């Protein structure tokens, strides 16, 4: 499972690098991954300080940290 989380984290990184800021729902659809895997991978990226998450209504906006 840890390998899958790392792979999805890489896909998230590339998606955000190409598309800029995204909502959690659009990100999961954009990389065509299960929402649970996306959440675990975002947790990994957030813990390492690579992404910024901001809660907006019932969703989150996610962007790459520019100084990471």
Backbone bond lengths (Angstrom), bond angles and torsions (degrees), N, CA, C in turn:
res aa  C-N    CA-C-N  psi(-1)  N-CA   C-N-CA  omega(-1)  CA-C   N-CA-C  phi
1 X - - - 1.458 - - 1.530 111.39 -
2 X 1.320 117.05 -37.35 1.464 120.11 -178.29 1.530 111.29 -62.76
3 X 1.322 116.39 -32.81 1.468 119.75 177.89 1.522 109.99 -67.46
4 X 1.339 117.44 -43.08 1.461 121.76 178.49 1.531 110.80 -61.15
5 X 1.332 116.72 -41.55 1.466 120.54 178.63 1.525 110.26 -61.35
6 X 1.314 116.87 -42.37 1.463 121.15 178.23 1.517 112.63 -64.91
7 X 1.320 116.91 -40.02 1.464 120.98 178.46 1.524 110.45 -64.58
8 X 1.336 116.29 -46.40 1.466 120.50 179.66 1.532 109.90 -64.52
9 X 1.325 117.86 -37.82 1.467 120.74 176.95 1.526 110.17 -58.71
10 X 1.316 117.05 -41.47 1.468 120.91 176.76 1.516 112.06 -64.04
11 X 1.327 116.78 -39.81 1.464 120.63 178.38 1.530 110.67 -66.28
12 X 1.321 116.52 -38.69 1.468 120.61 176.61 1.522 109.54 -62.26
13 X 1.318 116.64 -47.39 1.469 121.65 179.85 1.531 110.33 -55.09
14 X 1.329 116.75 -49.54 1.465 120.78 -178.44 1.532 111.45 -65.35
15 X 1.319 117.20 -39.68 1.459 120.56 179.18 1.529 110.45 -62.12
16 X 1.329 116.35 -47.94 1.464 120.11 -179.50 1.526 111.50 -66.57
17 X 1.312 117.58 -35.17 1.458 121.81 178.03 1.531 110.43 -64.03
18 X 1.325 116.98 -38.09 1.464 121.51 -178.63 1.526 113.12 -83.24
19 X 1.345 117.61 -35.57 1.461 121.23 -172.57 1.529 114.41 -108.04
20 X 1.300 117.79 -8.81 1.461 120.57 -176.67 1.516 110.94 76.97
21 X 1.312 116.33 -154.23 1.462 122.26 -177.44 1.528 110.73 -60.57
22 X 1.337 116.05 143.72 1.466 121.48 179.91 1.517 109.50 -145.11
23 X 1.324 116.07 155.80 1.462 119.85 171.99 1.516 108.27 -81.13
24 X 1.309 115.94 160.09 1.458 120.27 178.41 1.524 110.44 -58.11
25 X 1.318 116.98 -44.74 1.466 119.69 -178.30 1.527 111.85 -65.64
26 X 1.332 118.18 -41.91 1.469 119.30 179.32 1.528 111.54 -70.32
27 X 1.316 117.02 -32.05 1.457 120.91 177.19 1.526 110.69 -65.21
28 X 1.320 117.30 -47.03 1.472 121.14 179.58 1.524 110.48 -60.39
29 X 1.329 116.61 -41.13 1.467 120.15 177.67 1.525 111.10 -69.81
30 X 1.324 116.23 -39.60 1.462 120.98 -176.56 1.511 114.13 -64.40
31 X 1.335 117.01 -34.46 1.466 119.18 178.83 1.523 111.19 -100.87
32 X 1.338 116.76 -0.54 1.461 123.72 176.27 1.536 111.46 54.65
33 X 1.327 114.72 52.29 1.467 121.25 178.03 1.510 110.08 -125.08
34 X 1.311 115.76 154.94 1.454 123.04 177.28 1.526 109.85 -59.78
35 X 1.324 116.71 137.32 1.465 121.96 -177.98 1.532 112.26 -55.48
36 X 1.340 117.61 -39.47 1.466 120.16 179.00 1.525 111.56 -61.70
37 X 1.328 117.21 -42.40 1.470 120.41 178.40 1.525 110.74 -65.48
38 X 1.327 116.08 -38.49 1.467 120.19 178.37 1.524 109.91 -63.39
39 X 1.331 116.87 -43.63 1.463 120.23 -179.94 1.530 111.72 -63.49
40 X 1.327 117.14 -43.37 1.471 119.60 178.72 1.523 110.80 -63.49
41 X 1.315 116.43 -41.39 1.464 120.51 -179.60 1.525 111.84 -68.65
42 X 1.326 116.66 -38.02 1.463 120.08 175.32 1.526 110.98 -63.82
43 X 1.323 116.73 -37.93 1.455 120.13 175.96 1.514 111.51 -58.96
44 X 1.309 115.76 -42.84 1.468 121.53 178.13 1.535 109.60 -61.39
45 X 1.342 115.75 -50.43 1.464 119.60 -178.76 1.526 111.78 -63.64
46 X 1.326 117.16 -38.39 1.462 120.95 178.91 1.519 110.77 -66.64
47 X 1.315 117.06 -42.83 1.476 121.27 -179.94 1.523 110.94 -61.04
48 X 1.332 115.95 -35.18 1.464 120.39 178.90 1.527 112.25 -83.92
49 X 1.344 116.96 -2.77 1.456 120.91 176.84 1.514 114.92 79.41
50 X 1.338 117.66 21.90 1.462 120.90 -176.72 1.524 114.12 -91.48
51 X 1.340 117.26 -19.48 1.465 119.84 -178.70 1.527 110.32 -128.89
52 X 1.317 114.23 157.95 1.464 122.20 174.28 1.520 107.12 -115.00
53 X 1.328 116.56 128.42 1.462 122.33 178.81 1.523 108.70 -116.43
54 X 1.333 115.81 129.81 1.454 121.72 178.83 1.527 108.03 -128.83
55 X 1.342 116.40 124.64 1.469 120.08 179.13 1.523 109.30 -76.61
56 X 1.331 115.52 127.26 1.457 122.75 177.69 1.526 106.83 -131.18
57 X 1.331 115.54 111.42 1.467 122.13 -176.53 1.531 109.52 55.34
58 X 1.317 117.70 -120.19 1.466 121.19 -178.16 1.520 112.51 -102.07
59 X 1.302 117.86 19.84 1.464 121.61 -178.27 1.520 108.90 -137.79
60 X 1.307 116.75 178.65 1.460 123.09 175.65 1.510 108.94 -124.01
61 X 1.340 115.46 144.26 1.456 121.30 171.44 1.520 106.59 -103.65
62 X 1.317 115.38 131.84 1.456 121.87 -173.92 1.524 109.07 -122.23
63 X 1.323 115.54 135.86 1.460 120.59 176.20 1.525 108.29 -144.08
64 X 1.321 114.76 158.42 1.459 119.97 175.28 1.517 109.10 -75.09
65 X 1.307 116.41 141.15 1.460 121.00 173.76 1.526 106.57 -74.36
66 X 1.317 116.22 124.45 1.474 121.26 -173.95 1.525 112.50 -68.81
67 X 1.322 117.82 -28.60 1.465 120.17 -177.42 1.525 112.49 -94.08
68 X 1.342 117.28 10.63 1.479 120.70 -177.83 1.497 110.75 -84.67
